[in-house]
Amino acid sequence: MDSVQKLASGFSLDLGPLKEPLGFIRVLEWIFTIFAFATAGGYSGTSHFTVKCPGVVDDKLVEPAFGYPFRLNAKPYRIPLCSGTLSNETFLQGDFSSSAEFFVCVGVFGFLYCTATLVLYLGYQNLYRQTSRGPIIDLVVTAAFAFLWLVSSSAWGKGLTDIKWATNPEHLVMIDLCKDICHAGDFPSMGRLNASVIFGFLNLILWAGNCWFIYKETPFHKDPNPPATMEEGGPPEP
């Protein structure tokens, strides 16, 4: 209870750090991190193809659905056969949940860290700069997140490429049940997923670039041995 009261009494809102690169870039990281995990984590879409039976005027539309976390082989769909019955359960191919969940996890934890450090910058600036420990920890964690954005964005970009292949209508109509009667339809809309990969690499640039401005707050940036000045009025020592 005493520690909570001390923190509350020590809080002093100062928006000045937002005018400095340290705080301004952190706000950008906070915004782009939200965009990154929101565009990937909230996605759902459908592929489309039609079944055209001989002698039947109306085509039958089939729409296999998929979405986050992209376990495509866990969601079944059925294809109407020309005999008037439905096929057994058919599945899309592939499980890409590991790369998608890793990317979203990095985004969520990055959002939480940005929120915590913004509170520290704006409310406890004196505490942040009181010792060298705060900037050093901030530098290490920011550099770690920059590396995680590189790995997660690369993995998610590869996973998205595989998802596009697995949900391509031209690929779906090649299965045995669809031969000669199925025709590819519209490709599923992937604009949000493409944006998530872009936001991931933008976060990589922001977090890696911010390391320099945090580094300037650490004692590593300062010269530990400043040059000694010659005393006024005295001759230089031989």
Secondary structure, DSSP 8 states (H G I E B T S, - for coil): -HHHHHHHHH-----GGGGSHHHHHHHHHHHHHHHHHHHHHT-EEE--EEE--TT-SS-EEE--EEETT-BGGGSEE--B-TTSSB-S-EE---B-HHHHHHHHHHHHHHHHHHHHHHHHHHH-HHHHHHSSHHHHHHHHHHHHHHHHHHHHHHHHHHHHHHHHHHT-HHHHTTSGGGTTTEEE------HHHHHHHHHHHHHHHHHHHHHHHHHTTSGGGS-SS------TTS----
